[in-house]
Amino acid sequence: MNFLAHIYLSGQDEELIIGNFIADSVKGKNYLNYPEGIRKGIILHRAIDYYTDTHPIVKQSTSRLFETYGHYNGVIVDILYDHFLAANWYHYSHIPLDEYVGTFYDLLQNNLEILPKNVQQFLPYMIRDNWLLSYASIKGIGKILHQMNERTNRVSNMNSAVVELEAHYEEFENEFTSFFEELQLFTRKKIKTL
């Protein structure tokens, strides 16, 4: 799962949200350097990633992309799944998406000093281009995939994945919907054990 899903799955706990968001930038046992609530968010993120990467429905989605994108298929599916979460946001939250992401950006800006340096560096671009809100449109996903392709020196060809999204939209959406229902149950149980 990508940024939006990780944030959403954290519920209302601000430290859990921050930890879940920054987790990819916190390697190994470095999570122990953070306050307890943020540590729990990092642990939750890692559990969500493992659950996602090993789930048969997600494997079905990634297999559709493997021939063209190789090991980048998982990263692409994470982004595509965030698209379906954003595009169908009204099914998951009574708070409008633009309001939800605005509150999230405020949370990060109010806690800037605790964010890892690389997160502090990309945050202004994330806010300026409103990445999370842009996930709701295919055009926005295309832009995100293009930016990620640039970060891989164009080796991944991720910018072309919008073609697969459009060609297999219904299959990806059905897979996301089924998987996300199970992921929400998993996450609620996991949070209780943290």
Beta strands, then each sheet from edge to edge (+ up, - down):
end
